[in-house]
Amino acid sequence: MFAIFDVRNLRAGSWLLAIAFGVLSAPSNSSALTCPGVNELVANETLEGDYTTNSATVPCFIVPSGFDLDLAGYSITCTNGTGCAAAIEVEQSGTVVEDSANGTTGISGPFAVGVNNAQTVRDVRIDGASVGIKGLSYANQIYRNVITNVDTCINVALDSNTDYVRDNFCETAPGGIGIEASGTATGNGPKVETNYVRNYGASGAYRAQNTQKLQLLNNIAADAGSGGDPFSVNTTGKTITGNVCDVTDANCPRPFPFVFP
């Protein structure tokens, strides 16, 4: 089990990064899935055991529109040394992928993507994938995930001002990208907030190269690799405030080391 990581008052107002590996309640449903094989959900599913796959072409699980998948503390593991397809492939909107029991393994091994085409993903641990969570069509709530040893932690297109990427812990492989996001054309933009990214490289702990509206608020960038850039951002249309970095950067008002109040 991992502990709650709680950070408060890094700036005016309360700042909270909650990476919780406690025990939560799990929805009830019996899983008759196989991976790969009978791998497309026909109802909400809660896993009842661990799964392994060595398929480079077929996702372990496919989640159609309107259905949810709960890992419930169990694991999905790629055993192919040269890589597997996505661990979980989401087909359309209206889905939730979660680990209500916050298992200590989750998705592990060299998957191309941990959760692909994601909409809502919460409380999931992902280790060793090329991309942890990718959602370029439906992503709206990506939160409380722990993603490690990846080339890119999170890559999402957020198309509503109410969307967010929040309270995630991302540890990239050396020189990787933390959180890459695009936003909206109008309004204040969706939020990338209270995340913690470490081991990032020149492409950015937080990356937003477009001119769309996006808010980057109260994030941490730590343990930069060689040439590490905490905010690789086109500042047009961006609100960037309250962030903390381990290197000098105009987008970080308080460089490391710092003391939590």
C-alpha positions as CSV (number, residue, x, y, z in Angstrom):
1,M,0.0,0.0,0.0
2,F,1.1,3.6,-0.7
3,A,0.4,6.5,1.5
4,I,-1.7,9.6,0.9
5,F,0.6,12.4,-0.4
6,D,-0.9,15.7,0.8
7,V,0.6,19.1,-0.1
8,R,-1.1,22.3,1.0
9,N,-0.7,26.0,0.6
10,L,2.1,26.1,-2.0
11,R,0.5,29.5,-2.9
12,A,-2.3,31.6,-1.8
13,G,-5.2,29.2,-1.3
14,S,-5.0,25.5,-0.7
15,W,-2.9,23.2,-3.0
16,L,-3.7,19.5,-2.8
17,L,-2.0,16.7,-4.6
18,A,-3.6,13.5,-3.5
19,I,-2.1,10.3,-4.8
20,A,-4.1,7.8,-2.9
21,F,-3.4,4.1,-2.7
22,G,-6.0,3.4,0.0
23,V,-8.8,1.0,-0.2
24,L,-12.0,2.2,-1.9
25,S,-15.2,0.4,-2.5
26,A,-15.5,-1.5,-5.8
27,P,-18.6,-1.9,-7.9
28,S,-20.0,-5.4,-8.1
29,N,-20.0,-7.4,-11.3
30,S,-18.6,-10.7,-12.4
31,S,-16.0,-10.7,-15.2
32,A,-16.1,-13.5,-17.7
33,L,-13.5,-11.8,-19.9
34,T,-10.4,-13.3,-21.4
35,C,-7.3,-11.4,-22.5
36,P,-6.9,-11.4,-25.4
37,G,-9.9,-13.3,-26.7
38,V,-13.4,-12.5,-25.3
39,N,-12.1,-9.1,-24.4
40,E,-14.9,-6.6,-25.3
41,L,-17.1,-5.5,-22.5
42,V,-20.9,-6.0,-22.9
43,A,-21.7,-4.5,-19.5
44,N,-19.8,-2.8,-16.7
45,E,-17.1,-5.1,-15.6
46,T,-15.1,-5.6,-12.4
47,L,-12.0,-7.8,-12.7
48,E,-11.8,-10.9,-10.5
49,G,-8.3,-11.9,-11.2
50,D,-5.0,-11.0,-12.8
51,Y,-4.5,-11.0,-16.6
52,T,-1.5,-11.4,-18.9
53,T,-1.1,-10.9,-22.6
54,N,1.7,-11.1,-25.2
55,S,-0.3,-9.7,-28.2
56,A,1.3,-7.0,-30.1
57,T,-1.9,-6.3,-32.1
58,V,-4.9,-6.9,-29.9
59,P,-5.7,-4.9,-26.8
60,C,-6.2,-6.8,-23.6
61,F,-9.6,-5.2,-23.0
62,I,-11.9,-3.1,-25.2
63,V,-14.4,-0.8,-23.5
64,P,-17.3,0.3,-25.7
65,S,-19.3,3.5,-25.2
66,G,-21.2,3.7,-21.9
67,F,-19.4,0.9,-20.1
68,D,-17.0,1.0,-17.2
69,L,-14.0,-1.2,-16.3
70,D,-12.8,-1.5,-12.7
71,L,-9.4,-3.3,-12.2
72,A,-10.5,-3.8,-8.5
73,G,-6.9,-4.3,-7.4
74,Y,-5.9,-6.8,-10.0
75,S,-3.2,-6.5,-12.7
76,I,-2.9,-6.5,-16.5
77,T,0.6,-7.5,-17.6
78,C,2.4,-7.5,-20.9
79,T,4.8,-10.5,-21.2
80,N,6.0,-9.7,-24.7
81,G,9.5,-8.4,-24.5
82,T,9.1,-6.4,-27.7
83,G,5.8,-4.8,-26.7
84,C,2.1,-5.3,-26.6
85,A,-0.9,-3.3,-28.0
86,A,-2.8,-1.2,-25.6
87,A,-3.7,-2.7,-22.2
88,I,-7.2,-1.1,-22.4
89,E,-8.7,0.4,-25.5
90,V,-11.7,2.7,-25.1
91,E,-13.9,2.8,-28.2
92,Q,-16.2,5.8,-27.5
93,S,-17.3,8.3,-24.9
94,G,-19.2,7.7,-21.7
95,T,-16.7,5.4,-20.1
96,V,-14.7,5.1,-16.8
97,V,-11.6,3.1,-16.3
98,E,-10.6,2.9,-12.6
99,D,-9.0,0.8,-10.0
100,S,-11.3,1.1,-7.0
101,A,-9.1,-0.9,-4.8
102,N,-5.9,0.9,-5.8
103,G,-3.9,-2.2,-6.5
104,T,-0.1,-2.1,-6.2
105,T,0.5,-3.4,-9.7
106,G,-2.2,-2.2,-12.1
107,I,-1.1,-2.1,-15.7
108,S,2.6,-3.1,-16.1
109,G,5.0,-4.0,-18.9
110,P,5.8,-2.6,-22.4
111,F,2.3,-1.8,-23.6
112,A,2.1,0.7,-26.4
113,V,-0.5,2.6,-24.2
114,G,-1.8,1.8,-20.8
115,V,-5.3,3.3,-21.4
116,N,-5.9,4.4,-25.0
117,N,-8.6,6.8,-26.2
118,A,-9.4,7.5,-22.6
119,Q,-12.3,9.5,-21.3
120,T,-12.3,9.2,-17.5
121,V,-9.4,7.4,-15.9
122,R,-8.9,7.5,-12.1
123,D,-6.8,5.7,-9.4
124,V,-5.0,3.5,-11.9
125,R,-1.3,2.6,-11.6
126,I,0.6,2.2,-14.9
127,D,4.2,1.1,-15.2
128,G,6.4,0.5,-18.2
129,A,4.1,1.5,-21.1
130,S,5.3,3.8,-23.9
131,V,2.4,6.2,-23.1
132,G,0.5,5.9,-19.9
133,I,-2.8,7.5,-20.7
134,K,-3.8,8.8,-24.1
135,G,-7.0,10.5,-25.0
136,L,-7.2,12.6,-28.1
137,S,-11.0,12.3,-28.7
138,Y,-13.0,12.1,-25.4
139,A,-10.7,12.8,-22.5
140,N,-12.4,14.8,-19.7
141,Q,-11.3,13.7,-16.3
142,I,-7.8,12.1,-15.7
143,Y,-7.0,12.1,-12.0
144,R,-5.3,10.3,-9.1
145,N,-3.3,8.0,-11.3
146,V,0.3,6.9,-10.7
147,I,2.3,6.5,-13.9
148,T,6.0,5.4,-13.9
149,N,8.7,4.4,-16.2
150,V,7.0,5.7,-19.4
151,D,8.1,7.8,-22.4
152,T,5.0,10.0,-22.0
153,C,2.8,10.0,-18.9
154,I,-0.4,11.6,-20.2
155,N,-1.3,12.9,-23.7
156,V,-4.8,14.4,-23.9
157,A,-7.0,16.8,-25.9
158,L,-9.4,18.5,-23.5
159,D,-12.3,20.0,-25.4
160,S,-14.4,21.5,-22.6
161,N,-13.6,24.1,-20.0
162,T,-14.8,21.7,-17.3
163,D,-12.2,19.0,-18.3
164,Y,-9.2,18.5,-16.1
165,V,-6.0,16.5,-15.5
166,R,-5.5,16.6,-11.8
167,D,-3.6,15.0,-8.9
168,N,-1.5,12.6,-11.0
169,F,2.0,11.4,-10.1
170,C,4.1,11.0,-13.3
171,E,7.6,9.6,-13.2
172,T,8.9,9.3,-16.8
173,A,11.8,7.3,-18.1
174,P,14.8,9.6,-18.2
175,G,14.2,12.5,-20.5
176,G,10.5,11.7,-21.1
177,I,7.4,13.9,-21.4
178,G,5.2,14.4,-18.4
179,I,1.7,15.8,-19.3
180,E,1.0,17.0,-22.8
181,A,-2.4,18.7,-23.3
182,S,-4.4,20.8,-25.6
183,G,-7.4,23.0,-24.7
184,T,-10.3,24.9,-25.9
185,A,-10.8,27.8,-28.3
186,T,-12.9,29.9,-25.9
187,G,-13.4,30.5,-22.1
188,N,-10.6,30.1,-19.6
189,G,-9.7,26.6,-20.8
190,P,-9.6,23.3,-19.0
191,K,-7.2,22.7,-16.1
192,V,-4.0,20.8,-15.7
193,E,-3.5,21.2,-12.0
194,T,-1.9,19.8,-8.8
195,N,0.2,17.2,-10.7
196,Y,3.7,16.0,-9.8
197,V,6.1,15.2,-12.7
198,R,9.7,14.0,-12.3
199,N,12.6,12.8,-14.5
200,Y,11.4,14.9,-17.4
201,G,13.5,15.9,-20.4
202,A,13.8,18.7,-22.9
203,S,10.3,18.1,-24.3
204,G,8.8,19.2,-21.1
205,A,7.3,18.1,-17.7
206,Y,4.3,20.0,-18.9
207,R,3.8,20.5,-22.6
208,A,1.3,22.6,-24.6
209,Q,2.6,23.8,-27.9
210,N,-0.7,25.1,-29.3
211,T,-2.4,28.4,-28.9
212,Q,-5.6,27.0,-27.3
213,K,-7.0,28.0,-23.9
214,L,-5.5,26.0,-21.0
215,Q,-4.8,26.5,-17.3
216,L,-1.6,25.2,-15.8
217,L,-2.0,25.6,-12.1
218,N,-0.1,24.6,-9.0
219,N,1.9,21.8,-10.5
220,I,5.3,20.4,-9.5
221,A,8.2,19.6,-11.9
222,A,11.1,17.9,-10.2
223,D,14.3,16.0,-10.9
224,A,14.9,17.3,-14.4
225,G,17.0,15.3,-16.8
226,S,19.7,16.8,-19.0
227,G,18.3,19.9,-20.6
228,G,14.9,19.4,-18.8
229,D,12.3,22.0,-19.6
230,P,9.6,22.2,-16.9
231,F,7.2,24.1,-19.1
232,S,7.5,23.6,-22.9
233,V,4.5,25.8,-23.5
234,N,3.3,28.3,-26.1
235,T,2.0,30.9,-23.6
236,T,-0.6,32.3,-25.9
237,G,-4.0,31.5,-24.4
238,K,-2.5,30.0,-21.2
239,T,-3.0,30.8,-17.6
240,I,0.2,29.6,-15.8
241,T,0.4,30.2,-12.1
242,G,1.4,28.7,-8.7
243,N,3.8,26.1,-10.2
244,V,7.0,24.9,-8.6
245,C,10.1,23.7,-10.5
246,D,13.6,22.4,-9.7
247,V,15.2,24.6,-12.3
248,T,14.9,28.3,-13.1
249,D,11.8,28.9,-15.2
250,A,9.6,31.9,-15.8
251,N,6.5,29.8,-15.3
252,C,7.6,28.7,-11.8
253,P,7.5,31.4,-9.0
254,R,9.1,29.1,-6.4
255,P,12.1,27.0,-7.4
256,F,13.3,24.0,-5.5
257,P,14.3,23.5,-2.8
258,F,11.2,24.6,-1.0
259,V,9.6,24.0,2.4
260,F,6.0,22.9,2.6
261,P,4.2,25.3,5.0
